[in-house]
Amino acid sequence: MTILTIFYTVFFSISLIYFLIITLINIGIFRIKRFRRKSEPLLTKITIIIPARNEEKTIGNCLANISNQDYPGHLMEIIIINDNSVDQTEKIILEFAQLHPSMNIKLISTPAIGIDQAFKKHSIKLGADNSTGELLITTDADTYLKPGWISSMVGFFSQHHPQMIIGPVTFCKESSLFSRLQSMEFSGLMAATAGSCEMEFPLMCNGANLAFTRKAYNATISLDEDLRYPSGDDLFLMMKIKKKYGSDSVKYLFSEDAVVSVKAKKTLNEFFSQRIRWVSKSRGYSDPIILIISIITWLFNCLLLSALLAGIFSFHLFTFSLIILVIKMIIEFPAVWRIMALSENKTWFLYPLTQVLNLVYVTLIGILGNVLSYEWKGRNITHLKRNSQG
């Protein structure tokens, strides 16, 4: 058996497994029913947790969005964790709270953090420890929230009683080609998030739009296990809740009212820094399904990219790999199309280009995310071995 034959066999086998995974995600995302909130009164006490560091340009808008929610104010508390901001973030929060005394805004400042670098995890825990709500909802300080966001979350919780709710996240205000490409690519991630969750093997979630019961958080949080991974406050919690309460305890909320929007990254450096941060936590995956699917996905993209490049010297290999690429585009499109019903981005003509670029970026980020440091909120984050508390 020649090396080329072995390559074809491995490539074809990995492709079949990958296409099976995407097929399951497609089934899941078309099985999801669009959530319609019932008219019954909502009585759940909720706590919104917002970690914030150097967010003077965005925190005011975020709080204004929360003030416009259609959920009863007496059932809400907003806990903002100021993570050692060096700008006007704290001043803006205090001024907003003074102008809106009925909003029950609590501002908590984080103490000096040790060498573990798990800044956001500490902030979330600090917010949860000081919360009184039955349902904890996390978002980021730079998000755009629709008026029915909280009501949709609570209505879904009241009807289905999950331990965790994964909400939809989209990009907004895309004006450049780069931002639209990011939005298209991110739609694929959201499609995988929604479809896999519906099929009861949730793969991802996003802390910009996430809800979980305080009971589940307190029962599963074990921060010391995760401190060596600065990122992953959302995904690690999802894996633990799934393990303790079962796959059906994690639900995806498919609703336009529940959409949380964020802006795309302005520069290529910011984009790669964000994705390296996301990938950097992969070594901490404790869920075997997530770990296996992550490996299969990276192998598939790596092999496909390698085959296309090697196809310069072999017409047969190039033709074979091009067929695989076309099948990939076709089989992934339905899930992306369904999830983009929640998005403002309708630039479908960018889909083929995004697919090709993804081959390069997924392959590179899968490697670089495990070795490179990155910048996050003005801090240089390095890969750590187990911290001293571990």
Stockholm file with secondary structure:
# STOCKHOLM 1.0

chainA/1-390         MTILTIFYTVFFSISLIYFLIITLINIGIFRIKRFRRKSEPLLTKITIIIPARNEEKTIGNCLANISNQDYPGHLMEIIIINDNSVDQTEKIILEFAQLHPSMNIKLISTPAIGIDQAFKKHSIKLGADNSTGELLITTDADTYLKPGWISSMVGFFSQHHPQMIIGPVTFCKESSLFSRLQSMEFSGLMAATAGSCEMEFPLMCNGANLAFTRKAYNATISLDEDLRYPSGDDLFLMMKIKKKYGSDSVKYLFSEDAVVSVKAKKTLNEFFSQRIRWVSKSRGYSDPIILIISIITWLFNCLLLSALLAGIFSFHLFTFSLIILVIKMIIEFPAVWRIMALSENKTWFLYPLTQVLNLVYVTLIGILGNVLSYEWKGRNITHLKRNSQG
#=GR chainA/1-390 SS CCHHHHHHHHHHHHHHHHHHHHHHHHHHHHHCCCCCCCSSCCCCCEEEEEEESSCTTTHHHHHHHHHTCSSCGGGEEEEEEECSCCSSHHHHHHHHHHHCGGGCEEEEECCCCCTTCCHHHHHHHHHHHTCCCSEEEECCTTCEECTTHHHHHHHHHHHHCCSEEECCEEEECCCSHHHHHHHHHHHHHHHHHHHHHHTTCCCCCCTTSEEEEHHHHHHHCCGGGTTTCSSCHHHHHHHHHHHHHCGGGEEECCCSTTCEEEECCSSHHHHHHHHHHHHHGGGGCCCHHHHHHHHHHHHHHHHHHHHHHHTTSCHHHHHHHHHHHHHHHHHHHHHHHHHGGGCSCCCGGGHHHHHHHHHHHHHHHHHHTTTCCEEETTEEECCCCSCTTC
#=GC SS_cons         CCHHHHHHHHHHHHHHHHHHHHHHHHHHHHHCCCCCCCSSCCCCCEEEEEEESSCTTTHHHHHHHHHTCSSCGGGEEEEEEECSCCSSHHHHHHHHHHHCGGGCEEEEECCCCCTTCCHHHHHHHHHHHTCCCSEEEECCTTCEECTTHHHHHHHHHHHHCCSEEECCEEEECCCSHHHHHHHHHHHHHHHHHHHHHHTTCCCCCCTTSEEEEHHHHHHHCCGGGTTTCSSCHHHHHHHHHHHHHCGGGEEECCCSTTCEEEECCSSHHHHHHHHHHHHHGGGGCCCHHHHHHHHHHHHHHHHHHHHHHHTTSCHHHHHHHHHHHHHHHHHHHHHHHHHGGGCSCCCGGGHHHHHHHHHHHHHHHHHHTTTCCEEETTEEECCCCSCTTC
//
